[in-house]
Amino acid sequence: MSSTLSALAELRAEVEQFYATHFHLLDSGAAEEWALTFTEDGAFHPPSGADPVRGRAALTAGVGAGYQRLLEAGEVHRHWHGMVAVEAAGDGTVRAKCYALILATPVGGTARVHLTCVCEDVLVRDGEKLLVAERRVTRDDLP
């Protein structure tokens, strides 16, 4: 394997591991820990087209409230990312683009696909770890 291909494979594996940890935190309701996987001023551009959510405090609040709504509704959501494409950008960032499925399961019920999306991230390094600097999510069912 060429050194370029080997480096890309290592980067892709690192990004996939990051996503596994990141989305396990989200789906378990660990809002503060999940927000710590963003930069201090990280931005999440929601698929609704609303203004981006910026900063760890706002990210924590939004995810915490969303998780509480799911608990009250008796529903579990799981995020599944696949077809992850990564690119090391010249500015030191990592660009990642993937397909995302959000599966919803009512307690005692049958799982269903809640949403299908495209997730585009700009990831940056903080020492040895990756953090999300910016995330854009585009829903497949919206124009």
Salt bridges, closest charged atoms under 4 A:
GLU14 OE1 - ARG125 NH2 2.64
GLU16 OE2 - ARG12 NH1 2.81
ASP27 OD1 - HIS79 ND1 2.62
GLU40 OE1 - ARG56 NH1 3.11
GLU75 OE2 - HIS77 NE2 2.88
GLU75 OE1 - ARG112 NH1 3.06
ASP121 OD1 - ARG135 NE 2.75
GLU134 OE2 - HIS45 NE2 2.77
GLU134 OE2 - ARG136 NH2 3.06
ASP141 OD2 - ARG139 NH2 2.67
